[in-house]
Amino acid sequence: MKSFLMVIAAAVLGVTGHCRADDQAAGILLKAVLYEEDQSHPNGFQFVGSVVWHIDIVASPSPEPVVRADVEIPDRRMGVRLLLRRNINAALPASHTVEIAFTLPLDFPHGGIANVPGLLLKAGETTSGIPLRGVSVKVADNFFLVGLSNVEADAQHNVQLMKERRWFDVPIVYSDSRRAILAIDRGKLDDLATAVPEPPAPKPATKIPTVPINHPPGEVTLKPWPIAPADRVPLDAVLSYTASAKPCSR
């Protein structure tokens, strides 16, 4: 596992392309919501923000599309950038990679980001998510990389979710052990599928370990949020994924 983390870190820090401004797709402002748990408030807190999606062309070494999401949560002064790309690094056993970088104020109330156990996709803002199959690695403070499994069945599962589901869920564990979910709307279903259509040809052998964020069995009771009493958010269900995932190795 340690050697795999080193490969991922090297891939992120050593193979980064550059975007040309005239190749960037026009961004569209969409909704993002940060849901935080709080022991003194059973329904937790909701912070509404925005996300702008772009499709960049990155040269590394040949031109490749990269899907970029820039998220802003003003009430938390939190910025998040996601970069999704197909993996072209033969040394990295992953079909796609997702870089997740957080920008936080110095006085952020929860300190920092301790862990991002994985990623989920869901059909709507208030529906339950399905995990992408892969492994999450902490590369640096507030910077994480999710490597999606290159095992053929897992890769097809992941690509199908990216084509069909409109919302991302990013489960978060803060440095003070509090948990949160960042829900991100990605808009038109075709955008992501067009930019990152299929995984590379399956590579035999290595199966990357999967983050243990299996969906809990049985029905999930959803609780209303105080800001929008009519809406029901599956926060408890997704937070259970986070609670069952072990912290990343360093």
N, C-alpha and C positions, 0 to 999 in steps of 0.2 A: 504493500500500500504506500509506503514512504517513497519508493522509487517512482510510483505512478504520480504522486503529488509533485515530485521534482520535475517530471516530464511536463506536467501541466504548467507549472510555474515558469519553466523555461520557454514553453510555447507562447505564453501570454506576454512575458517580459521581453522576449527576444524576437518574435515574429509579428510585428505590428505594421500594417500598411498605412498609407496616407490617402485621405479623401480629396478629390478635386471638387471645389465648390460647384462648378457647373455641371457636375454629375449627380448632385444631390436631388432626390425627388422632393417636390414641394410638400412641406409638413402640414398636417391637419390637426387642429387642437381638439383633443378628446378628453374624456373623464378619467381621473385616477382617484382612488379613495384609500386612505390609510386607516385601518381598524386596529385599535390598541386595546389590550385587556388591562383591567385595573381591579385590584382586589377590593377596593372600596366602592366600586361601581360595577355591579354584576353585568350590566349591559355594555360595559366598555365605553370607548370614545371613538368618534368618527371624525376624520379630517379630510375634507374634500379638496382635491387639487386637479391638476391637468397633466396631460401627456401629449407630446408632439412626436409623431413617427416620421422617419426618413428612410429612404433607401439610398445608401452610399455605394459608390464603386471604389473598391480598395485594391491597390496593386501590391500583392504579397504572395508570390512574385508576379503572377498574372492577374489581370482584372477579375475581381470576384464581387458579387453583390453582398452588402452587409446591411442588415436591418437594424436601425438605431432608434431607440426610444429615449426621449428626454422628459423626465417626470419632475414636476414641482409640487410640493405640499407646503403652501405658504405658511399655514399656522404652525407648522413644525420647523419652518426654515430648512426643509430637507429637499435636496436634489438627488435624483437617482438616474443613472444612465445605464441602459441595457444595450448590448451589442450582440446580435445573433448572426452567426455565419456558419457555412459549411466548413468542416475541418479538411484542410488539404495538407496537413502535416502528418506524414506517414508514421512519425514516432509517437503520435498521440492517439491512443485507441478510443476514438470518439467519432461519431458521424457529424455532429455539430457542436459548437461551443457557444455558451452564452456568458458574456462578461457582465457583471453587475457591480457598479461603482457608486458608492454613496458619498454625498457631500453634506456635512453636518456643521452646525455652528459650534463654537468652542463651548458654549454653555448648554449644549443639548441635554435635556433632562435625564435621558437614559444612558448617558456616557458615550456609547458608540454601538456598532453592530458587531455582535459576537459570532453570529452564525446565520447563514442562509441555507437551510437544509436541502433545498431543491426548488423545483418549479412545478406549478400545476396549471392546467388549462380548463376553462369552463365555458358553458354556452352563454350564460348571462351573469349580470353583476351579483345577483343574490342566489345563484345556484351552486351546488357543490362542484369542486374541481377534481380532475383526474391527474395524478402525478405523471410528469414526463419521466422516463426511465433513464437514470444516469447517476452521476456522483457530483457532489458539490465540494469545492475546495476553497479554503481561505488563502488567498495569495498574499494579501497585505492588509493593513488596517482598513476596514470599510470597503474592501475590494475582494470580490469572490468570482470564481469561475465554475460554471456548471458544464461538465462534459457529458453529452448525451450518448448513451450506449450505442456502439457500432455493431452489436449482435443483430442479425438481420430482422428477427421478429420484433426486437425492441425499437430498431430504427424505423420500421414501418409503422409501429404503434405511435411513435413520437411525431412523425411527419403527418400522419392522419389527424392527430389532435391539432397540430398547428394549422392544418387546412380547414378544419371544421369548427373549432372553438374560437370564440371571439375575445374572451377575457383571459388574461394572465393573473395568477395569484403568486405572489412572492412571500413565502413565510419568513418571518424575521425573529431572531432572538437578540434582544438588546444586551448590552454589557451588564446591566443590573438584573438579568434573567427574566425581565418582562418580555412578553411575546406580542407580535403584531402580524398583520397581513396587509400587504400592499396589493390592491386589486387594480389592474390596468386594462383599459379598453383599447383594443387595437383596430377598431373600425372595420372597414370592408374586409370580408373574409379573403378576398383574392390577393390583397397586398402582400401578406407574408408568404403565402404559397407561391406567388409569382417570383418573389425575390429569392427564396430558398426552396426550390421545388421538390427535390428528391435528395436523399442521402447519397454520398458517394458509393461506388460499388462495394458490397460487403467484403470485409477483410476477415479471413479465417482466424481462428484462434481466439485471442484475448477477449474475455468478457469483463468489462469494467464493473466494479462492485456497485450495486444499486443502493441508494440511500433508503433506509427502512422507513418509508413514509406511506405504508399501505393504508388504504381506506378502512376505517373501523367497520366491523360487521354490524348489520341491523340498521334500523331507522335512526336518523339523527334529528334531535329536537332543536329547532331553530328559534332563537330569541330575538325579539324586536329591538331595534336601536332607538335610543331616546330622540335622536334628531329626526328620524323618519319612522314613526310608529307603525306605519302600514307595511314597511319593508321588513323582510326577514333575511338575515345574513348568516351564512354557514360558518361563522367564525370558530365556534367550538370544535366543529369537525376538522377544520384545517389546522387549528392550533394543536390538535391531538397528533397530527403528523409531526409537527415541530417538536413536541414533547418526547416523541418516541425516537427521534433521530439523535445520534451521538454527535457531539461537537467535532468539528473538523480537526484532523491532526495538524500539528504545526512543525 
